[in-house]
Amino acid sequence: VFHYHAVNQPLQRFSTPKLYHENLIQLKEFVKRILNPSSTYHYSSGDIQLLNLPRLYSPDFLKGLTFPLYEGSVQVNFWFGGSNVTAYTHYDTSHNLHFVVEGKKKFILFPPSLHDKLLLHSCLHPLYRQTQLDVLNNTLLQEIVVTPLILDVWPNEVLYIPPYWFHCVITIEPSISLNVWTDSQDFNLMEQVLNSPIPFEEKWNIDTLMRSAKLFINS
């Protein structure tokens, strides 16, 4: 897991205010809203099974849909959004296949090797997988010597985003998309490490525990 820490910068608050409103509306009304330009950004996403489309979607469709060298869980999601809806730059721990059904999307991508330049939130922050940088500010990116990979994805095109790649997604025009997440080896290995018991002995005294904890954390 990437993380950013600055000694002289206090942690941001752990609870972040919602900058959006959630409403329950019919799909027909939602589509009508995203097709009509306004100052309000409309967006919806979730597991495709929430759409209750038995004729178009079946769990059998996912059989064998895994990536090489690892067989894990697979999740298919839908993404509906109006123009200019933006997903802030973040990384996912899964393999990601993003298929645009209708509309157009712009993807701004950064490799994992640039994580130390992207000013991530603290690993203790709720948004720890997001960068604090405005990647749409070209001047700022030039200052930190970062060059993104920018791709436009059109209907019937599929973009593969590897695990831990940073990506900002901008809906250029009203769009409907599907994506498939499947577990990565890196993530599962990390889960195993984090769930492993700490190699300390109950009989150790406090000095030994403190020295061992420091060595364990720094290793």
Secondary structure, DSSP 8 states (H G I E B T S, - for coil): ------TTS----SS----S------HHHHHHHHHS--SS--EEEEEGGGG--TTT--GGGGTT---TT----EEEEEEEE-TT-EEEEEE-SSEEEEEEEEEEEEEEEE-GGGGGGS-B--TTSTTTTBBSS-TT-HHHHHHTT---EEEEE-TT-EEEE-TT-EEEEEEEEEEEEEEEEE--HHHHHHHHHHTS-----TT--HHHHHHHHHHHHH-
